Amino acid sequence: MNLNAEKHSQLIKKKAEKYGFISCGISKAEFLEEEAPRLENWLNNNANGKMQYMENHFDKRLDPSELVEGAKSVVSLLYNYFPEENQKENTFKVSKYAYGQDYHHVIKKKLRMMMEELNEEIGEINGRVFVDSAPVLEKAWAAKSGLGWIGKHSNLLTKQRGSFYFISELIIDLPLAYDTPVTDHCGSCTKCIDACPTQAITPYQVDGSKCISYLTIELKEEIPSDFKNKFEDWMFGCDICQDVCPWNRFSKPHNEPLFNPHPDLLDYKKEDWTEITKDVFNEIFRKSAVKRTKYEGLKRNINYILKD
């Protein structure tokens, strides 16, 4: 074992802890051979719906050296977003990951600071930071680096924490000590599959075109009538498959102040949401990922739920 690789790996994991990441795993930057046919089948089945961007950069999604020249290692990191408090009962629901400020910005800032420190302490590292904003198969890399296994709902799962966390990566040209994958612990459980109101989940795969998260966020046109009365009051995203997962009983509240919600988000009832104005929308979701759907998109989702 290269002693430097071991030493640098320990340093990276220490930095990850310093910046609040709940875990960090490292895998060798190589072509994701097993993922290639899976991704191809998923696209061939039109499971990406209208997410045309998923068809782009096929090679980049599978080969990290296409994203960072001379890439040697993929460092995967998990950041907890499980909230201390949830929205009230009998309201239109927002996925927990969007309660606070947009995770793209919050986590990217931490990763950039981390990279700066690593450059100072190790020497010049060529690399890039990624937070769900480039063609990177994040869950595949996280599983490869031993951070958890991909569950039947296609989210990364850990025995200690469940699945309510963001995944991000550093792809760097530094050789490191590599971690090994963990085993699958879903067993015969099918709770996520059984609970999905739109039947978007088959074991280990989600048909994006049927997923409530896709329909309320990614789909920019009219929502098909096939999903009438199936949204279970979700107006932005959906957490059903995670909420029912037995492993999520181990989720612990995050301690990231930037992920704390605007008080109105927790207190609003259905009638408040139906009357929401553009100004109030901009205030409640000022720095939130909910801004992706825009005021008009949120109103469209609410109106769709309200129609008989």
N, C-alpha and C positions, 0 to 999 in steps of 0.2 A: 504493500500500500504506500502510495506517495504521501510522505509526511506532511508536505505543504497542503496537499488536497484535503487531508484530514483536518489540519489546523484551520484552513480557510473555511471549511464547512462548519466547524464549530463556531467560528467568528460570525458567519452569516446567520446561524440559528440564534446566537446571542443577540445580535442586532434586531432580528425579527421579534424577539421577545421584548426588547427595549421599546420597539415601536408599537407594541400592543397586539401583535399577531398571536393567535392562540396556538398555531403550530406551523411548522416549516419543514418541508421535505424536499429532497433533491434527486433528480433523475438525469440520466445521460441524455444529452441532446441528440436524438437520432430519429430516423423516419418512423412514424407510428404505423408499423406494418399491420397490426390487428385492426386498427381503426379505419383503414382505407376502405375495405369492403363494406363496413358498417355505414360509413358516411355516404358511400355511393348508393347503397340500397335505400337509405333514408331519403336521399334526394330523388331517387328514381320513383319512390312512392309518393312524391309531392308532399312529404310530411313537413316541408318547410313553408307550406302555404304560399302567401305572397311575399315571403322573406327572400326575395331574389338574391340579396347579397350573400346568402348562404351558399349559393352556387358558384360564387366567385372565389378565386384564390384557393382552389382545391389543394394544390401542392403546398401552399404556405400553411394551410391548416394542419398538414401532416408532417412537414419538415421544418424544424426550427431554424436550420441554417439558411432557409429562404428569407427569414425575418432578420436574422443577425448573422452576418458573415463570420465564419469560423466558430459558430456556437458550439460550446462543449457541454454546457449544463443548463438544465431548466430548474429554477428554484421556485417551488410552489408554496404559497402562503395562504392561510385561512384567517379571516377577520370576522369575529362574532357580531351579529346584528340583532340577536334575539332580544325583544323589548321587555322591560320590567312590567309595563302596563299595556294592555290591549284596548282597542276601541270598545265602546259600550255595545251592549246587545241591541238588536233591532236598529241597525244602521247600515248604510252602504259601506262596504269594506274596501280597505286599501291593503295590499300585500305588505307584510311587516318590513320587508327590505327597503320600502320607500317611506317609512315613517319620518325619518330625519333627512339630513342633507344628502345630496347625491353622492353615492359611494364612489363613483368614478373619480371625482375630484379629491375626496377625503383620503382615499387609499393611495391614489397616484402620488399625492404630495408626500405621504409617509415613505413610499418606495423610492422616490427621487432623493429624499434626504438620506435614506439608508444607502443608496448607491453612491452618493457623495462621500459618505463616511467610509465605505468600503474602498473607494478609489484612493482616499487619503491613507488608509491603513495597509492596503495590499499592494497598491500601485495601480497603474491605469488598466481599467477593465473595459473592454468593449461590450456593450450590452444595451438592452432596452427593457423598460418596465411596461407591463400589460395589466389592465384592469377591465376585462370584458369589453374591449374596444378595438380589437384587431382579430384577424383570423387565427385564433389560438384555441385548440380544443382543451380548455382549462380543466374540465373534469377528468379527462383521460390522463393529463399530465399529473394532476393531484393524486389520482389512484396509482399511477406508475411510481410516484415518489413516496408511496406508503402512507399518505395522509388519511385514507379511508377507502371504502369500496363504492362503486356506483350501484345504487339501489335499484329496485324494480321501477321506481318512479323516475329513474335516470338522473337523480341528484346524488351528489357525493354524500356518503354517510360515515359517521364515526360512532363507535360505541360510547365514547365519552361525551360527545356533544350533539349527536344527531346531525341535522343538516342546515340549521339556520346561520350560515356564514357566507361571506363573499370569498371567492377564490381569485388570487392574482398571481402574477409570475414575474420573475426576472429571467430573461434569457441572456446568458453571458458566455464570453469566450474563455472562461476560466475552468480548468479541470478540477472536479471536486470529488468527494467521497459520496457514492450514490446509495440511496435507501432502497428498500425492496417493498413490493406491494403487499398489502394485507389480504386476508381471505374475506369472502362474502358472508355476511351474517343476516341476510334476509330470510333464509330458510324457506319454509312453506307459506310464510305470511303473504297475503294479497290485499291488505287493508287499503293501500293507496289505489290499487286497481279498482277495487269494489266501490270506493268512495267517490271516484271521479265522476261528476254529474254528466260530463259530455263524452264519457268513455274514450278519452284521449290516450289512456295508458294501456299498453300491452307490456308483458314483463320486459323490463330493461329498455323500453323505448316509448317515446311520447310522440304522438302525431300532432305536430305543432299546429296544424290547420284546425284542430278541434279543441286546442287548449284554451282555457279561459284567459290565461295571461296573454297569449297571442291575440285573441279576439278583442281584448280590452286595451291593448297597448300597440302591438305591431300592425294590426289591420287598420288601414286608414280609411277604407271605404265602409259601406253599410254592412252591418253584421248580419250574416245569413239567418233566415227565420228558423232554420233547423234547431237553433239553440235556445229557442223561446222557453222561458221558465226553468232554465237550467243553470243560471248564473249564481244562484244562491246568494244574491245581494253583493257579489264582488264587482266593484266599479273600476278598480285598477289592480290588475294582477290577480293572483289566486294562491292561497296557501293550503288548500284542502289536503293534497297528497302529503304535505309535510306535517300538517296538524294531526293527521290520524296515525302517522308513523310511530310505532312504539319506541323507537330509539330517541325520538324527540322529547321523551319525558326527562331526558338528561340535559336538555338545553338549559343554560344558565344565562341570566340577563347580562347584556354587554355593559361595559363601563366607558363608552365613548360618548361624551356630551353632544357631539355633532350629530349623533344618530337619534337624539331625543326628539320626539314629535312636538309640533306646535300644539298647545293645549286644546285648540278647537278641533283638531283632528280626532282627539280622543273623546271629546264631549258631544260632537255633532250627532244629531239624530237624523232620520231620513228626511223629515221636513226641512231641516236646515240645509241639507245637501241639495234638495230639489230647488231651493230658492237661492242657491249660491250665485253671487255676481262675479264678474271677471276680476274685479279689484280684490274681493275676498279670496278668490282662488289664488291670485298672485301673492297675496299675503301669507296664506296658510302653506302654500307649496313653493315659497320664494326660491329656495335652493334645493328643492326635492326632485327626485327622479320622476315624479308625477307630471312635472312640466313637459315631459316627452309626449304625453298624450294631448297636451294643450287643454285649455278651458272647453273648447268646442268638443273635443274628444271625450272629456269626462261627462259633459252634458249628454252626448250621444249614448254613452254607456248607461247612464242613469235612466234616460228615457227608454232605452231598450229593456231594462229590467222592469220598468213600470208598466210597459205595455202588456196587456193580457194575452 
